[in-house]
């Protein structure tokens, strides 16, 4: 799930300043959600950095590359209806399972099952290197949006453009030490639950039930069917999934440490760098997950920038709930 940035958590940025920095489009009407009948026909595997990454690839091999990054507790099927649209527009579309999901595996049993944000970003850079992709449009939702933002901020030469659901999501652990009002803390109940040994055991035992509850909480108006849920829930059976998810949320609040190998990246992230690559941010009108207000992060995007607010009761898993709108944003920003 998404994590407000320091500015997003405080919500102190004036709306007038934000409006001066961006264009807020009229609400976009999305199509009804899909069913779980569609799937990626064939998955590939490739050694990339610390991982053997499982990924789907569609579209022409010589097309402009697009990386689509999923979040928690979702999987690559977040983009099962987006990818064919992009492929039809001529893009080479890569949709990887993140560490701890689906067919992605660690290449060594000795590697720490680390869920900190820098690790995911390093994984994607390693994947791009392994695939011979020098530059790509990066797009994501939830953990995937955070990873895409980090790539755009720290490796702008590797990013042609960015699409990010819920905007600027880089985690500042120092800011996270500050308490939120009780209502804000309540929305993060699962983060505190997973910080306990009871929570880890509960997630291990009930991970499918847990994921279903998060889906319902994050997208309260999304009427996904059972096939849609089960298609993605299968990706959570990865042997490293629980360890990765638990470490991710514990690391964010300072209840677990990261790895020294990522200290330099985390130091750069902590400086809250601006993002200069062409960007479209998106938000649904029925997002039930914690997320920053668009006005709070608009100033972080200093290049060509647009925010698109979607109507039609679209929740947190925006690419799956509104695939045409998401695909259009990727196509539009890639042309800038």
Order of alpha helices (4+ residues) and beta strands (2+ residues): alpha-alpha-beta-beta-beta-alpha-beta-beta-alpha-beta-alpha-beta-alpha-alpha-alpha-alpha-alpha-alpha-alpha-beta-alpha-beta-alpha-alpha
